Amino acid sequence: SYDFIALDRLSAEIKKKELYRFRDRKYHYLWIPLYAGSHLVGLIELQTLSPISKKRQMELKAMAGSIAIGLRSLLFERDTIREKENTEFSLKLNNELQSITKREDLIDFFLEKVVENYHFDLMAVFLFNEEKEIAFCRGISENGRVFTMDRFPTLPDLTTDYVHVGDNIGYWIPLKTNTGIVGATLFYNLYTLYKISDSLLNTLRILCSQFANALDNLRMFSDLQRSAFYDSLTGLYNRTYFDIVIDDLKEKGPFPLAIIMGDLNGLKIANDVFGHSAGDKLLKEMAGIKRSSCPAEASIFRWGGDEFFVLLPHLDDEGEIREICQTIKNKCRENRKTAVPLSISLGYAVGINGAGNIARLIKIADERMYRNKLLDRKNYRYLLISSLKGTLARKSYESTDHSERMAELAVEVGKKLGLAGNELEDLKLLALLHDLGKVVVSDEVLNKTGPLTEEEWEEVRKHPEAGYRISQSSSELSHISNYILNHHEHWDGRGYPLGHKGEEIPFLSRIISVVDAYDVMTNGSSYKEAISHEEALEELQRCAGTQFDPYIVKVFCELDFNHIN
């Protein structure tokens, strides 16, 4: 029985193809190198009681040449068989790796098969996160014990094809894909100290490349699956996956099933007034509330643009369903992260799964949701307008006193002009909400203390259109939307946004134009000092016939301001 002898421990004579003799107290020894050409393929050791003669040594040396050639042929055959076995193992492993659809299963399979075939003392896979830091580790020992790590080692430089550990008893091999290095694999004969040959190292590099590609394919498959079955904005399941789940539920045995349908309020106005990023924020916040409010076994879907579905298998307690719905409502009311109030109309149904039953449950939930939508509509519009007015008050230097002063003054003018009943109420509402569109104007522009630049004026001039879109979204306000749109038009046609002139401008808009100008002049703004009542009336009279309706200016200037607060 002999231990392995490293080549660098052999004597200089052996390396020079010479015989090497030595003795101990009892025996004489002769080492005969086995060279096939320039390759040392082995060594013969003879042990005798008496020295071997020179003649016999020469005979043995000649015989060793034949043995070396035969051994070289045998080793070549062995290496060829090993190469074939490695190739077959590599092909088989690669085929099996490509068929696995879960990452953890893929890693476990790779570890088990490689250690089973090559008997490493230890093998471990390390995977990186996007910052190229170790985020995951799984390893296996020679006896098949799988382990993980909470504390990760410091990795070597993995920009090369491999990094050796110790005296070639281990190697770090990077896991490279077309997109970069996704991790590393460690092969380590920590206990046996067996060296890893160059031939085996090349095989391991091929295996790691196959494993890395399998990981990358799995990632791409996961991305494709996610894009096929998940809503990219909210991360919830999408309509496609909903149909798959419904078909699956129809085929399963009977069990309780609850359905919650939801229709998000305010999405259109968020998109139209504040831009699609505000609408996206609304959808994301709602998705988060759904996740945090529903039990873990619930499947949550974004079913359409503003519609959500929740499927709750094995749940038939209506009290629990109502509690889930109320939790969603409460969290919406508490939310302060969106441009418009977060609100959803909900409807639910409870029954048994099955082809006809599921369609019936969806119909019941949909009808309840629609009824609740009608009930919620008035309350939501009130919340929406209050929220937008609050937003405007927080954004603008001009306080809510501006619109309230205008409302009182407008009513007085309206009475003098013969308005009464609904027209007077509309005028008052217009005075309160005429600048609603300023919620889309930046705080910096609204509160700028100096003169506005042309670009800043361009931003300000968008607010009548924004106010128009907001009021159009509400049936309670849609009748004043055209007045809001026209309240900055001038009598001579030089106003904005439409360039209307004279009586093309709605009568109530012409009244508000005068009242608004007077209040701003007498109370000041962020970019203009206040002037006196008399100076304001003179300015109105000066602009009558150009900016303002001259008849309305005449009536306005004849008001008894001593009796107006």
C-alpha positions as CSV (number, residue, x, y, z in Angstrom):
1,S,0.0,0.0,0.0
2,Y,1.5,3.3,-1.1
3,D,0.4,6.9,-0.7
4,F,0.4,9.2,-3.7
5,I,3.8,10.6,-4.4
6,A,3.9,14.2,-5.8
7,L,6.2,14.6,-8.8
8,D,8.1,17.4,-7.1
9,R,9.1,15.0,-4.3
10,L,10.9,12.6,-6.7
11,S,14.6,12.6,-6.9
12,A,16.5,14.5,-9.5
13,E,17.8,11.2,-11.0
14,I,14.2,10.0,-11.6
15,K,13.4,13.3,-13.4
16,K,16.5,12.8,-15.6
17,K,15.2,9.3,-16.5
18,E,18.0,7.7,-14.4
19,L,17.7,4.8,-11.9
20,Y,17.7,5.6,-8.3
21,R,19.2,3.3,-5.6
22,F,19.0,3.5,-1.8
23,R,18.9,1.1,1.1
24,D,17.8,0.7,4.7
25,R,19.1,-1.7,7.4
26,K,17.6,-4.7,5.8
27,Y,16.8,-4.1,2.1
28,H,18.2,-2.7,-1.1
29,Y,15.8,-0.6,-3.2
30,L,15.8,0.3,-6.9
31,W,13.4,2.9,-8.5
32,I,13.0,2.6,-12.2
33,P,11.1,5.5,-13.9
34,L,8.5,4.6,-16.5
35,Y,8.9,7.1,-19.3
36,A,6.8,6.9,-22.5
37,G,8.6,9.5,-24.6
38,S,9.0,12.6,-22.4
39,H,6.0,11.6,-20.2
40,L,6.6,10.1,-16.8
41,V,3.7,7.7,-16.4
42,G,4.8,5.6,-13.4
43,L,7.5,4.1,-11.3
44,I,8.7,0.6,-10.5
45,E,10.2,-0.1,-7.1
46,L,12.2,-3.2,-6.5
47,Q,13.1,-4.4,-3.0
48,T,15.9,-7.0,-2.6
49,L,18.1,-8.5,0.1
50,S,21.2,-8.0,-1.9
51,P,22.2,-5.3,-4.5
52,I,21.0,-5.8,-8.1
53,S,23.9,-6.1,-10.6
54,K,24.6,-3.5,-13.2
55,K,23.7,-6.0,-16.0
56,R,20.4,-6.8,-14.4
57,Q,19.7,-3.1,-13.9
58,M,20.2,-2.5,-17.6
59,E,17.8,-5.4,-18.5
60,L,15.2,-4.0,-16.1
61,K,15.6,-0.5,-17.6
62,A,15.0,-1.8,-21.1
63,M,12.0,-3.8,-19.9
64,A,10.6,-0.7,-18.2
65,G,10.5,1.1,-21.6
66,S,8.0,-1.6,-22.9
67,I,6.0,-1.4,-19.7
68,A,5.9,2.4,-19.9
69,I,4.5,2.3,-23.5
70,G,1.8,-0.2,-22.5
71,L,1.0,1.8,-19.4
72,R,0.8,5.0,-21.4
73,S,-1.6,3.3,-23.8
74,L,-3.7,2.0,-20.8
75,L,-3.7,5.5,-19.3
76,F,-4.7,7.0,-22.6
77,E,-7.5,4.5,-22.9
78,R,-8.6,5.3,-19.3
79,D,-8.5,9.1,-19.9
80,T,-10.5,8.5,-23.1
81,I,-13.1,6.6,-21.2
82,R,-13.2,9.3,-18.6
83,E,-13.6,12.0,-21.2
84,K,-16.4,10.0,-22.7
85,E,-18.1,9.5,-19.4
86,N,-17.7,13.2,-18.5
87,T,-19.2,14.2,-21.9
88,E,-22.1,11.8,-21.4
89,F,-22.6,13.0,-17.8
90,S,-22.5,16.7,-19.0
91,L,-25.0,16.1,-21.8
92,K,-27.4,14.2,-19.5
93,L,-27.0,16.7,-16.7
94,N,-27.7,19.6,-19.1
95,N,-30.8,18.0,-20.5
96,E,-32.2,17.4,-17.0
97,L,-31.3,20.9,-15.8
98,Q,-33.2,22.5,-18.6
99,S,-36.4,20.6,-17.6
100,I,-36.5,21.9,-14.0
101,T,-38.8,24.9,-13.5
102,K,-38.1,25.9,-9.9
103,R,-34.8,27.5,-8.8
104,E,-34.4,25.7,-5.5
105,D,-35.0,22.3,-7.3
106,L,-32.5,23.3,-9.9
107,I,-29.8,24.0,-7.4
108,D,-30.4,20.9,-5.3
109,F,-30.3,18.7,-8.4
110,F,-27.1,20.2,-9.6
111,L,-25.4,19.8,-6.3
112,E,-26.5,16.2,-5.7
113,K,-25.6,15.0,-9.2
114,V,-22.2,16.5,-9.3
115,V,-21.1,15.4,-5.8
116,E,-22.6,11.9,-6.5
117,N,-20.5,11.6,-9.7
118,Y,-17.2,13.2,-8.6
119,H,-17.2,12.7,-4.8
120,F,-16.1,16.1,-3.7
121,D,-15.8,16.6,0.1
122,L,-17.8,19.8,-0.2
123,M,-19.6,21.7,-3.0
124,A,-21.6,25.0,-2.6
125,V,-23.5,27.3,-4.9
126,F,-23.6,31.1,-4.2
127,L,-26.0,33.4,-6.1
128,F,-25.8,37.2,-6.4
129,N,-28.3,39.9,-6.1
130,E,-28.4,42.9,-8.5
131,E,-25.7,44.6,-6.5
132,K,-23.4,41.6,-7.1
133,E,-23.5,40.6,-3.5
134,I,-24.1,37.1,-2.2
135,A,-27.9,36.7,-1.6
136,F,-28.2,33.0,-1.5
137,C,-26.1,29.9,-0.6
138,R,-26.8,26.2,-0.7
139,G,-24.2,23.5,-0.3
140,I,-23.8,19.7,0.0
141,S,-21.2,17.4,1.6
142,E,-19.8,14.2,0.2
143,N,-22.3,12.2,2.3
144,G,-25.2,14.1,0.8
145,R,-25.9,16.5,3.7
146,V,-27.4,19.7,2.3
147,F,-26.6,22.9,4.2
148,T,-27.2,26.7,3.9
149,M,-25.2,29.7,5.2
150,D,-26.3,32.7,7.2
151,R,-22.9,34.3,7.0
152,F,-21.2,34.3,3.6
153,P,-17.5,34.1,2.9
154,T,-15.5,36.8,1.1
155,L,-15.3,35.8,-2.6
156,P,-12.1,35.9,-4.6
157,D,-11.8,37.9,-7.9
158,L,-14.1,36.0,-10.2
159,T,-13.2,37.9,-13.4
160,T,-11.0,34.9,-14.4
161,D,-12.3,31.5,-15.5
162,Y,-11.4,29.9,-12.2
163,V,-9.6,30.5,-8.9
164,H,-7.8,27.7,-7.1
165,V,-8.0,27.0,-3.4
166,G,-5.0,25.7,-1.6
167,D,-2.8,23.2,-3.5
168,N,-5.4,22.7,-6.2
169,I,-7.6,20.8,-3.8
170,G,-10.5,23.2,-4.6
171,Y,-11.7,25.7,-7.1
172,W,-14.0,28.7,-7.3
173,I,-15.7,28.8,-10.7
174,P,-17.9,31.8,-11.7
175,L,-21.4,31.2,-13.0
176,K,-21.3,33.3,-16.2
177,T,-24.3,34.1,-18.5
178,N,-24.8,36.4,-21.4
179,T,-25.8,39.1,-19.0
180,G,-22.9,38.8,-16.6
181,I,-21.8,36.8,-13.5
182,V,-24.8,35.6,-11.5
183,G,-22.9,33.7,-8.9
184,A,-20.1,31.2,-8.2
185,T,-19.6,27.5,-7.4
186,L,-17.1,26.1,-4.9
187,F,-15.6,22.6,-5.4
188,Y,-13.5,21.7,-2.4
189,N,-11.7,18.5,-1.2
190,L,-11.4,19.9,2.3
191,Y,-10.7,16.7,4.2
192,T,-9.2,14.2,1.7
193,L,-7.0,16.9,0.2
194,Y,-7.3,15.1,-3.2
195,K,-6.1,17.4,-6.0
196,I,-8.5,18.3,-8.8
197,S,-6.9,17.4,-12.2
198,D,-6.8,19.8,-15.1
199,S,-9.1,17.5,-17.1
200,L,-11.7,17.5,-14.3
201,L,-11.3,21.2,-13.9
202,N,-12.3,21.7,-17.6
203,T,-15.3,19.4,-17.1
204,L,-16.4,21.4,-14.0
205,R,-16.1,24.7,-16.0
206,I,-18.4,23.2,-18.7
207,L,-20.9,22.0,-16.0
208,C,-20.9,25.4,-14.3
209,S,-21.6,27.1,-17.7
210,Q,-24.5,24.7,-18.3
211,F,-25.9,25.4,-14.8
212,A,-25.5,29.2,-15.2
213,N,-27.4,29.0,-18.5
214,A,-30.1,26.9,-16.8
215,L,-30.5,29.5,-14.1
216,D,-30.7,32.3,-16.7
217,N,-33.3,30.4,-18.7
218,L,-35.3,29.9,-15.6
219,R,-35.1,33.6,-14.9
220,M,-36.2,34.4,-18.4
221,F,-39.0,31.9,-18.1
222,S,-40.0,33.4,-14.8
223,D,-40.0,36.9,-16.4
224,L,-42.1,35.6,-19.3
225,Q,-44.5,33.8,-16.9
226,R,-44.7,37.0,-14.8
227,S,-45.5,39.1,-17.8
228,A,-48.1,36.6,-19.0
229,F,-49.9,36.1,-15.6
230,Y,-49.0,39.3,-13.6
231,D,-50.0,42.9,-14.0
232,S,-46.7,44.8,-14.6
233,L,-47.9,47.9,-12.7
234,T,-49.4,46.5,-9.5
235,G,-47.7,43.1,-9.3
236,L,-51.1,41.5,-8.9
237,Y,-52.4,38.6,-11.1
238,N,-53.9,39.7,-14.4
239,R,-57.1,38.9,-16.3
240,T,-55.3,36.1,-18.2
241,Y,-54.4,34.2,-15.0
242,F,-57.9,34.9,-13.6
243,D,-59.5,33.0,-16.5
244,I,-57.0,30.1,-15.9
245,V,-57.8,30.0,-12.1
246,I,-61.6,30.2,-12.8
247,D,-61.4,27.2,-15.2
248,D,-59.3,25.3,-12.6
249,L,-61.9,26.0,-9.9
250,K,-64.7,24.8,-12.0
251,E,-63.1,21.4,-12.4
252,K,-62.4,20.8,-8.7
253,G,-64.7,19.2,-6.2
254,P,-67.3,21.4,-4.4
255,F,-66.1,23.7,-1.7
256,P,-67.0,27.1,-0.4
257,L,-65.9,30.1,-2.5
258,A,-66.1,33.8,-1.8
259,I,-65.6,36.5,-4.4
260,I,-65.0,40.2,-3.9
261,M,-65.2,42.7,-6.8
262,G,-63.9,46.2,-6.6
263,D,-64.1,49.3,-8.9
264,L,-61.6,52.0,-8.1
265,N,-63.0,55.5,-7.9
266,G,-61.2,58.6,-9.3
267,L,-58.8,56.9,-11.7
268,K,-60.0,58.8,-14.8
269,I,-59.7,62.2,-13.0
270,A,-56.3,61.3,-11.6
271,N,-55.1,60.5,-15.1
272,D,-56.8,63.5,-16.8
273,V,-55.8,66.1,-14.3
274,F,-52.6,65.0,-12.7
275,G,-51.2,62.7,-15.4
276,H,-50.9,59.0,-15.7
277,S,-48.2,58.8,-13.0
278,A,-50.8,59.9,-10.5
279,G,-53.3,57.3,-11.8
280,D,-50.5,54.6,-11.6
281,K,-49.9,55.7,-8.0
282,L,-53.6,55.3,-7.2
283,L,-53.6,51.7,-8.6
284,K,-50.4,50.7,-6.8
285,E,-51.7,52.0,-3.4
286,M,-54.9,50.1,-3.9
287,A,-53.0,46.9,-4.8
288,G,-51.0,47.3,-1.5
289,I,-54.2,47.8,0.5
290,K,-55.7,44.7,-1.1
291,R,-52.7,42.6,-0.2
292,S,-52.5,43.8,3.4
293,S,-56.3,43.4,4.0
294,C,-56.9,39.9,2.5
295,P,-55.8,36.6,4.0
296,A,-52.7,34.8,2.7
297,E,-54.7,32.2,0.8
298,A,-56.6,34.9,-1.2
299,S,-55.8,35.3,-5.0
300,I,-55.9,39.0,-5.9
301,F,-56.3,40.2,-9.5
302,R,-56.3,43.4,-11.4
303,W,-59.1,42.4,-13.7
304,G,-59.3,45.6,-15.9
305,G,-58.3,49.2,-15.9
306,D,-59.8,50.1,-12.6
307,E,-61.4,46.8,-11.6
308,F,-60.1,44.3,-9.0
309,F,-61.1,40.8,-8.1
310,V,-60.4,38.7,-5.0
311,L,-61.0,35.0,-4.9
312,L,-61.2,33.4,-1.5
313,P,-61.5,29.6,-1.7
314,H,-62.8,27.6,1.3
315,L,-64.3,30.8,2.9
316,D,-68.1,31.0,3.4
317,D,-68.4,33.3,6.5
318,E,-70.2,36.4,5.2
319,G,-69.2,38.2,8.4
320,E,-65.5,37.7,7.7
321,I,-66.0,38.8,4.0
322,R,-67.7,42.0,5.2
323,E,-64.9,42.6,7.7
324,I,-62.3,42.3,4.8
325,C,-64.3,44.8,2.7
326,Q,-64.6,47.2,5.7
327,T,-60.8,46.9,6.3
328,I,-60.1,47.8,2.7
329,K,-62.5,50.8,3.0
330,N,-60.9,52.0,6.3
331,K,-57.4,51.8,4.9
332,C,-58.5,53.8,1.8
333,R,-59.8,56.6,4.1
334,E,-56.5,56.6,6.0
335,N,-54.4,56.8,2.9
336,R,-52.9,60.3,2.2
337,K,-50.4,59.3,-0.5
338,T,-52.4,60.0,-3.7
339,A,-53.4,63.1,-5.7
340,V,-57.1,62.3,-5.3
341,P,-58.8,60.5,-2.4
342,L,-58.3,56.7,-2.5
343,S,-61.7,55.0,-2.7
344,I,-63.2,51.8,-4.1
345,S,-66.7,50.5,-4.5
346,L,-67.0,46.8,-3.4
347,G,-69.4,43.9,-3.9
348,Y,-69.1,40.4,-2.7
349,A,-70.8,37.0,-3.1
350,V,-70.4,33.7,-1.2
351,G,-71.3,30.2,-2.5
352,I,-70.0,26.9,-3.9
353,N,-67.5,26.6,-6.8
354,G,-68.6,24.9,-10.0
355,A,-69.2,26.0,-13.6
356,G,-72.6,27.5,-13.2
357,N,-72.1,28.6,-9.6
358,I,-69.0,30.7,-10.3
359,A,-70.7,32.6,-13.1
360,R,-73.6,33.2,-10.8
361,L,-71.3,34.4,-7.9
362,I,-69.5,36.8,-10.2
363,K,-72.9,38.2,-11.4
364,I,-74.1,38.7,-7.8
365,A,-70.8,40.4,-6.8
366,D,-70.9,42.6,-9.8
367,E,-74.5,43.8,-9.2
368,R,-73.7,44.6,-5.5
369,M,-70.6,46.5,-6.6
370,Y,-72.6,48.5,-9.1
371,R,-75.2,49.4,-6.5
372,N,-72.5,50.4,-4.0
373,K,-70.9,52.5,-6.8
374,L,-74.1,54.5,-7.2
375,L,-74.3,54.9,-3.4
376,D,-70.6,55.9,-3.1
377,R,-70.7,58.3,-6.0
378,K,-72.1,61.4,-4.3
379,N,-70.0,60.9,-1.2
380,Y,-66.9,60.4,-3.3
381,R,-67.5,63.5,-5.3
382,Y,-67.8,65.5,-2.1
383,L,-64.6,64.0,-0.9
384,L,-62.9,64.7,-4.2
385,I,-63.9,68.3,-4.4
386,S,-63.0,68.9,-0.7
387,S,-59.7,67.2,-1.2
388,L,-58.9,69.3,-4.3
389,K,-59.9,72.5,-2.5
390,G,-57.7,71.5,0.4
391,T,-54.9,70.7,-1.9
392,L,-55.3,74.1,-3.6
393,A,-55.4,75.9,-0.2
394,R,-52.1,74.2,0.8
395,K,-50.4,74.9,-2.5
396,S,-51.5,78.5,-3.0
397,Y,-50.5,81.7,-1.3
398,E,-54.1,82.8,-1.8
399,S,-56.2,81.4,1.1
400,T,-59.6,79.9,0.9
401,D,-60.8,83.4,2.0
402,H,-60.3,84.5,-1.6
403,S,-63.0,82.1,-3.0
404,E,-65.3,82.8,-0.1
405,R,-65.0,86.6,-0.5
406,M,-65.6,86.2,-4.2
407,A,-68.7,84.0,-3.5
408,E,-70.3,86.8,-1.4
409,L,-69.4,89.5,-3.8
410,A,-70.5,87.5,-6.9
411,V,-73.9,86.9,-5.3
412,E,-74.4,90.7,-4.8
413,V,-73.4,91.4,-8.4
414,G,-75.7,88.6,-9.6
415,K,-78.7,90.0,-7.8
416,K,-78.0,93.4,-9.3
417,L,-77.9,91.8,-12.7
418,G,-81.2,90.1,-12.2
419,L,-80.0,86.6,-11.4
420,A,-82.1,84.4,-9.1
421,G,-82.6,80.8,-8.1
422,N,-80.4,78.2,-9.8
423,E,-78.4,80.8,-11.7
424,L,-77.5,82.5,-8.5
425,E,-76.5,79.2,-6.9
426,D,-74.4,78.3,-9.9
427,L,-72.7,81.7,-9.7
428,K,-71.8,81.1,-6.0
429,L,-70.5,77.6,-6.7
430,L,-68.4,79.0,-9.6
431,A,-66.9,81.6,-7.4
432,L,-65.9,78.9,-4.9
433,L,-64.4,76.5,-7.5
434,H,-63.3,78.7,-10.4
435,D,-59.6,78.1,-9.7
436,L,-60.0,74.4,-9.0
437,G,-57.6,73.7,-11.9
438,K,-54.7,75.3,-10.1
439,V,-54.1,72.0,-8.3
440,V,-52.1,71.0,-11.4
441,V,-49.9,74.1,-11.2
442,S,-46.6,73.7,-9.3
443,D,-46.2,75.2,-5.8
444,E,-43.2,77.2,-6.9
445,V,-45.2,79.0,-9.7
446,L,-48.3,79.6,-7.6
447,N,-46.3,81.1,-4.7
448,K,-43.6,82.9,-6.7
449,T,-43.1,86.4,-5.2
450,G,-41.7,88.0,-8.3
451,P,-43.0,88.4,-11.9
452,L,-43.7,85.2,-13.7
453,T,-41.6,84.1,-16.8
454,E,-43.4,83.3,-20.0
455,E,-43.0,79.6,-19.4
456,E,-44.5,80.0,-15.9
457,W,-47.4,82.0,-17.3
458,E,-47.9,79.1,-19.8
459,E,-48.3,76.7,-16.9
460,V,-50.7,79.0,-15.1
461,R,-52.8,79.4,-18.2
462,K,-53.5,75.6,-18.2
463,H,-55.6,75.8,-15.0
464,P,-59.0,76.6,-16.7
465,E,-58.8,73.5,-18.8
466,A,-57.7,71.4,-15.8
467,G,-60.6,72.8,-13.8
468,Y,-62.9,72.0,-16.7
469,R,-61.8,68.3,-16.8
470,I,-62.2,68.0,-13.0
471,S,-65.7,69.5,-13.0
472,Q,-66.7,67.4,-16.0
473,S,-65.9,64.3,-14.0
474,S,-68.7,65.2,-11.4
475,S,-72.4,65.3,-12.3
476,E,-72.8,67.8,-9.4
477,L,-70.2,70.1,-11.1
478,S,-70.5,69.3,-14.8
479,H,-73.0,72.1,-15.3
480,I,-70.5,74.8,-14.3
481,S,-67.5,73.2,-16.2
482,N,-68.0,75.5,-19.2
483,Y,-68.0,78.6,-16.9
484,I,-64.8,77.4,-15.3
485,L,-63.2,76.9,-18.7
486,N,-64.1,80.5,-19.8
487,H,-63.5,82.5,-16.7
488,H,-60.2,83.9,-18.0
489,E,-61.5,84.9,-21.5
490,H,-61.4,88.6,-22.4
491,W,-64.2,90.7,-23.8
492,D,-61.9,91.6,-26.8
493,G,-60.9,87.9,-27.5
494,R,-57.4,88.2,-26.1
495,G,-57.9,85.9,-23.1
496,Y,-57.3,82.2,-22.7
497,P,-57.6,79.3,-23.3
498,L,-60.0,79.5,-26.2
499,G,-59.8,83.1,-27.3
500,H,-63.6,83.6,-27.0
501,K,-64.8,87.2,-27.1
502,G,-67.9,89.3,-26.3
503,E,-71.1,87.3,-25.7
504,E,-69.3,84.0,-26.8
505,I,-68.1,84.0,-23.3
506,P,-70.8,82.6,-20.9
507,F,-72.5,85.3,-18.8
508,L,-71.5,83.8,-15.4
509,S,-67.8,83.6,-16.6
510,R,-67.9,87.3,-17.4
511,I,-69.2,88.1,-13.9
512,I,-66.6,86.0,-12.2
513,S,-63.8,87.6,-14.3
514,V,-64.7,91.0,-12.9
515,V,-65.2,89.8,-9.3
516,D,-61.9,87.8,-9.4
517,A,-59.9,90.7,-10.7
518,Y,-61.3,93.1,-8.1
519,D,-60.6,90.7,-5.2
520,V,-57.0,90.0,-6.3
521,M,-56.4,93.7,-6.7
522,T,-57.7,94.7,-3.3
523,N,-56.2,91.8,-1.4
524,G,-53.0,91.3,-3.3
525,S,-51.3,88.1,-4.5
526,S,-47.9,86.5,-4.2
527,Y,-46.5,88.7,-7.1
528,K,-48.5,91.9,-6.7
529,E,-49.2,94.3,-3.8
530,A,-52.8,95.2,-2.9
531,I,-54.3,98.5,-4.1
532,S,-57.1,100.5,-2.7
533,H,-60.8,100.0,-3.4
534,E,-60.9,103.2,-5.5
535,E,-57.9,102.3,-7.5
536,A,-59.3,98.8,-8.2
537,L,-62.6,100.3,-9.5
538,E,-60.6,102.7,-11.7
539,E,-58.7,99.8,-13.2
540,L,-61.9,97.8,-13.9
541,Q,-63.3,100.9,-15.7
542,R,-60.1,101.3,-17.6
543,C,-60.3,97.7,-18.8
544,A,-64.0,97.7,-19.5
545,G,-64.6,96.8,-23.2
546,T,-61.2,95.2,-23.5
547,Q,-60.7,92.7,-20.7
548,F,-64.2,92.9,-19.1
549,D,-67.8,93.1,-20.1
550,P,-68.5,96.9,-19.9
551,Y,-72.1,96.5,-18.6
552,I,-71.0,94.1,-15.8
553,V,-68.2,96.6,-14.8
554,K,-70.8,99.4,-14.7
555,V,-73.1,97.4,-12.5
556,F,-70.2,96.2,-10.3
557,C,-69.0,99.8,-9.7
558,E,-72.5,100.9,-8.7
559,L,-72.6,98.3,-5.8
560,D,-73.0,99.7,-2.2
561,F,-69.7,98.2,-0.9
562,N,-70.4,99.6,2.6
563,H,-73.0,96.9,3.0
564,I,-70.8,94.1,1.8
565,N,-68.4,92.3,4.2
